[in-house]
């Protein structure tokens, strides 16, 4: 019996390996992309914001200039907290993630607001449709 394993243990290990492979091969989900987008927005990470933003054109230089202005000029001190509340996929290439966002978190009168973050699948990758975000979401969003 030494060195032998039970067949159920082997099946369990293979099942876990298959599950991990499926998760990694499926790519990023709209929830993951919306979460990564929000982390990049909170940090002011322009490179990541450009990566996760869709505005209808493929001009990343234009998107980069817009995000640099939004994060470094219009809203460098804009602080907020957020959490993902819900997710809905409207089709194979469209989804929406509901975010609870408390803007100006350092202000005593701030309260949580709810926003839908629309996503579109472009070239197999989910991206946030920045032009469809509410103007109350963040100062001077790219348009």
Protein Blocks (a to p, Z undefined) as FASTA:
>chain_A
ZZpacfklmmmmmmmmmmmmmmmmnopafklmmmmmmmmmmnopaklmmmmpcehiacfk
lmmmmmmmmmmmmmmmbccddddfbdcdfbfkbccddddddehklbmkbccddddddddd
eehiacddfklpcfklpghiaZZ
